[in-house]
């Protein structure tokens, strides 16, 4: 059972922080294409946002007027790992009602202090959840459960040693079954929403487990687990902010070249059986100033080549970590709200 209920959130803006990995090449420049780059794949125009824009959410919104926060820690039945999770319930949540609630599994960006206590996760990541919920409050369909599990900075992958990280199984084999067992949750047509590392995780899970995550809406994804190609990963020591951002640790316990390639989103997309994701819906938002823009263009191309239903939106003037805050003043914010509503209502 959930261990506590929290009061009204207080939102703070923590700046333009991106994933905790090596964002730079050997010359000290951002990897990937930046402003003015040529995108080879056609993206959507948000006509609705130009004609009837939805205003930016109130940054001081009272999330508890529509939702109740729960914090819990449980032991995963598959992995045996201790997992920290926010569960956000709609007001009037009824465990016994006949119609189960749709679930939004929300995957967070890299937590740069991944080896912290349970209390630190809930304290450090709550501002991100609050900010997301202020936007989600604009979604007309507010009759859903949102689940926000801790992923540290482990990229939502299982490590090659089968011990150091079981982050993929933590979500797919632990969190999802736990929620379906302990809450009045729908078993079909649920949603995965993610930002940065969480966006990577949602696309990965949507491709590998379309029956669990048929609806994927993401912001600022990257193609690779650590947002760099293998050659770049092994050529630099990394920022060493955590074990998972240290090259030596990664190569010893987490990845070899084959396992890293197996988590390349294009590798995953190319391995799909014909029609496997035909009933899925993927939506990608990314900024034209994102240093990983080239990787996003790769992802779009690989999904399109493998006939994965996709809508992609390029947001002018926005980067990577700042995209959620930058986008609220752009036409694409309207399409984000509308498409989240469509995903939740499907």
C-alpha positions in Angstrom: 0.0 0.0 0.0 1.1 3.6 -0.6 3.2 4.9 2.3 2.3 8.6 2.3 0.2 11.4 0.7 1.8 14.7 0.0 0.3 18.2 0.1 0.1 20.9 -2.6 3.2 21.0 -4.9 5.4 24.0 -5.1 7.0 24.4 -8.5 10.4 25.7 -9.1 12.2 26.1 -12.4 15.5 24.2 -12.4 17.0 25.4 -15.6 18.1 23.8 -18.8 19.6 20.6 -17.5 19.8 17.7 -19.9 20.8 14.0 -19.6 23.8 13.2 -17.3 26.1 11.8 -20.0 28.9 13.0 -22.1 27.2 15.6 -24.3 30.4 16.8 -26.0 32.8 15.4 -28.6 36.5 15.3 -28.3 36.8 18.9 -29.6 34.5 20.1 -26.8 31.6 20.8 -29.2 28.0 19.5 -28.9 27.4 16.3 -30.7 24.6 16.1 -33.2 23.2 18.9 -35.3 22.2 22.2 -33.7 20.6 25.3 -35.0 20.1 25.6 -38.7 20.7 21.9 -39.3 19.0 20.2 -42.2 16.3 17.7 -41.2 15.8 15.0 -43.7 12.4 13.8 -42.6 9.2 15.7 -42.9 7.5 16.8 -39.6 4.0 17.9 -38.7 2.7 21.5 -38.6 0.5 22.3 -35.6 -2.2 24.2 -37.3 -4.5 24.0 -34.3 -1.9 25.8 -32.2 -1.6 28.6 -34.8 -5.4 29.1 -35.1 -6.7 28.3 -31.6 -3.7 28.2 -29.2 -4.0 26.8 -25.7 -2.3 29.2 -23.3 0.7 28.3 -21.2 -0.1 26.5 -17.9 0.0 28.5 -14.7 3.4 27.8 -13.2 1.9 28.1 -9.7 -1.0 25.8 -10.4 -2.6 23.8 -7.6 -2.2 20.2 -8.8 -4.0 18.9 -5.8 -7.2 20.5 -7.0 -7.4 17.7 -9.6 -5.0 15.0 -8.4 -3.7 13.3 -5.2 0.0 12.4 -4.9 1.0 9.1 -3.3 4.6 8.0 -2.7 5.5 4.3 -2.3 8.4 1.9 -2.2 7.9 -1.7 -3.1 10.1 -4.8 -4.0 9.8 -5.9 -7.6 8.6 -9.4 -7.9 10.7 -10.0 -11.0 14.0 -8.3 -10.1 13.9 -8.1 -6.3 14.9 -4.5 -6.5 13.5 -1.8 -4.2 11.6 0.6 -6.4 10.5 4.2 -5.5 7.4 5.5 -7.3 5.1 8.4 -7.3 1.4 7.5 -8.1 -0.8 10.4 -9.0 -4.5 9.7 -8.6 -7.5 11.7 -9.9 -9.7 13.3 -7.4 -12.5 11.0 -6.5 -10.5 7.9 -7.5 -12.7 4.8 -6.9 -10.9 1.5 -6.6 -14.2 -0.4 -7.1 -15.7 1.4 -10.0 -16.6 -0.7 -13.0 -14.6 1.2 -15.5 -10.8 1.0 -14.8 -8.6 4.1 -15.1 -6.2 4.6 -18.0 -2.6 4.8 -16.9 0.1 7.2 -18.0 3.5 5.8 -17.2 5.8 8.8 -17.0 9.5 8.2 -17.3 11.8 11.0 -16.0 15.1 12.4 -17.4 18.4 11.3 -16.0 18.6 11.8 -12.2 22.1 12.9 -11.8 22.2 11.8 -8.2 21.1 8.2 -9.0 22.6 6.6 -5.9 20.5 8.4 -3.4 18.0 7.4 -0.7 14.3 7.0 -1.3 13.7 10.3 0.4 16.1 12.0 -2.0 14.3 10.7 -5.1 11.0 12.0 -3.9 12.5 15.3 -3.0 14.7 15.8 -6.0 12.3 14.7 -8.7 9.1 16.1 -7.3 9.6 19.5 -9.1 9.7 17.7 -12.4 6.5 15.8 -11.7 4.8 19.0 -10.5 5.8 20.8 -13.8 4.5 17.9 -15.9 1.2 17.8 -14.0 0.6 21.5 -14.5 0.7 20.9 -18.2 -1.3 17.7 -17.9 -4.0 19.6 -16.0 -4.8 21.3 -19.3 -5.6 17.9 -20.9 -9.4 17.5 -20.9 -9.2 13.8 -20.1 -8.2 14.0 -16.4 -9.7 10.7 -15.4 -6.4 8.7 -15.3 -3.6 7.4 -13.0 -0.1 8.7 -13.6 2.8 6.5 -12.4 6.3 8.1 -12.0 8.9 5.5 -11.1 12.5 6.1 -10.3 15.0 5.3 -13.0 18.1 7.0 -11.7 20.3 7.6 -14.7 20.3 3.9 -15.8 18.8 4.6 -19.3 16.0 2.2 -18.7 18.2 -0.7 -19.8 19.2 -4.0 -18.3 23.0 -4.3 -17.9 25.0 -7.0 -19.6 25.9 -8.5 -16.2 22.3 -8.9 -15.2 22.8 -7.2 -11.8 24.1 -3.6 -12.1 20.9 -2.4 -13.8 17.6 -4.0 -14.3 15.9 -0.7 -15.2 14.0 -2.1 -18.2 12.6 -5.0 -16.1 12.0 -2.7 -13.2 9.4 -0.8 -15.4 8.0 -3.6 -17.6 8.1 -6.6 -15.2 7.8 -4.9 -11.8 6.1 -1.4 -12.0 3.4 -2.3 -14.6 2.3 -5.5 -12.8 2.3 -3.8 -9.4 0.1 -1.0 -10.7 -2.3 -3.3 -12.4 -2.6 -5.4 -9.2 -2.9 -2.7 -6.7 -4.9 0.0 -8.5 -8.1 0.0 -10.5 -6.0 0.3 -13.7 -6.8 -0.5 -17.3 -4.8 -3.3 -18.9 -5.0 -2.0 -22.4 -4.3 1.2 -24.4 -2.1 2.9 -21.7 0.3 5.7 -22.3 4.1 6.2 -21.9 5.2 9.8 -21.6 8.9 10.7 -21.2 11.4 13.5 -21.4 15.1 13.1 -22.5 16.3 9.8 -21.0 12.6 9.1 -20.3 11.7 9.8 -23.9 14.3 7.2 -25.0 12.9 4.7 -22.5 9.3 5.2 -23.7 10.2 4.8 -27.4 12.3 1.7 -26.5 9.4 0.2 -24.5 6.8 1.2 -27.1 8.8 -0.7 -29.8 9.6 -3.8 -27.7 6.3 -4.0 -25.8 3.5 -2.5 -28.0 0.9 -4.5 -26.1 1.8 -2.7 -22.9 2.7 0.7 -24.2 0.7 1.3 -27.5 0.6 5.1 -27.0 3.9 6.9 -26.7 4.3 10.7 -26.4 7.8 12.0 -25.8 9.9 15.2 -25.7 13.6 15.4 -26.6 14.6 11.8 -27.1 18.0 10.4 -28.1 18.8 7.4 -30.3 21.3 5.8 -28.1 21.1 4.8 -24.4 23.8 7.3 -23.4 22.9 9.7 -26.2 26.2 9.1 -27.9 27.4 6.5 -30.5 29.5 3.6 -29.2 32.8 5.1 -30.6 32.1 8.3 -28.7 31.2 6.4 -25.5 34.5 4.5 -25.4 36.7 7.4 -26.4 35.9 9.7 -23.4 35.9 9.1 -19.7 32.5 10.8 -19.4 31.4 13.4 -16.9 31.6 10.9 -14.0 28.7 12.6 -12.2 27.4 9.1 -11.3 28.6 5.6 -12.0 26.4 5.4 -15.1 28.1 8.5 -16.6 31.6 7.0 -16.2 33.0 5.1 -19.2 35.0 2.6 -17.1 32.0 1.6 -15.0 29.8 1.3 -18.0 32.2 -0.9 -19.9 32.9 -3.1 -16.9 29.3 -3.8 -15.9 26.7 -2.4 -18.2 27.6 -2.5 -21.9 29.7 -4.2 -24.5 29.4 -3.1 -28.1 26.8 -5.8 -28.9 24.6 -5.0 -26.0 24.9 -1.2 -26.6 23.9 -1.7 -30.2 20.9 -3.8 -29.2 19.6 -0.8 -27.4 20.1 1.6 -30.4 16.5 2.6 -31.1 17.0 2.1 -34.8 18.3 -1.4 -34.2 15.1 -2.1 -32.2 12.9 -0.6 -34.8 14.6 -2.5 -37.6 14.1 -5.8 -35.7 10.3 -5.4 -35.5 8.2 -8.1 -37.1 5.9 -6.8 -39.9 2.9 -5.1 -38.4 4.1 -5.5 -34.8 3.5 -1.8 -34.1 0.7 -1.2 -36.6 -1.8 -0.3 -33.9 0.6 1.9 -31.9 0.8 5.7 -31.9 4.1 7.5 -31.4 4.4 11.3 -31.0 7.8 13.1 -30.8 8.4 16.7 -29.9 11.9 18.1 -30.2 13.7 21.5 -30.5 15.6 22.7 -33.5 18.4 23.8 -31.1 18.6 20.4 -29.4 22.2 19.1 -29.6 20.8 15.7 -30.3 18.7 16.8 -33.2 20.5 14.6 -35.6 19.7 11.5 -33.5 16.0 12.5 -33.3 16.0 12.8 -37.1 17.4 9.2 -37.2 14.7 8.0 -34.9 12.0 9.5 -37.1 13.4 8.0 -40.2 13.8 4.5 -38.6 10.2 4.6 -37.3 8.9 5.7 -40.6 10.9 3.1 -42.5 9.4 0.4 -40.3 5.9 1.7 -40.8 5.4 2.7 -37.1 2.5 5.3 -36.9 4.2 8.5 -36.0 3.7 12.3 -35.6 6.8 14.4 -35.1 6.9 18.1 -34.3 10.0 20.3 -34.6 9.8 23.3 -32.1 11.7 26.3 -33.3 13.8 28.1 -30.7 13.9 25.3 -28.2 16.8 23.1 -27.1 16.9 19.8 -25.1 16.4 20.1 -21.4 14.5 23.4 -21.8 11.9 22.0 -24.3 9.0 21.5 -21.8 9.2 25.1 -20.6 10.1 26.6 -23.9 7.3 24.8 -25.8 4.4 26.2 -23.7 4.7 29.5 -25.6 4.7 27.8 -29.0 1.9 26.5 -31.2 3.2 22.9 -30.6 2.0 23.2 -27.0 -1.6 23.0 -28.2 -0.9 19.9 -30.2 0.9 18.3 -27.2 -2.2 18.8 -25.1 -4.5 17.6 -27.8 -2.4 14.5 -28.6 -2.0 13.6 -24.9 -5.8 13.9 -24.6 -6.2 11.6 -27.6 -3.8 9.1 -26.2 -5.5 9.0 -22.8 -8.9 8.8 -24.4 -8.1 6.0 -26.9 
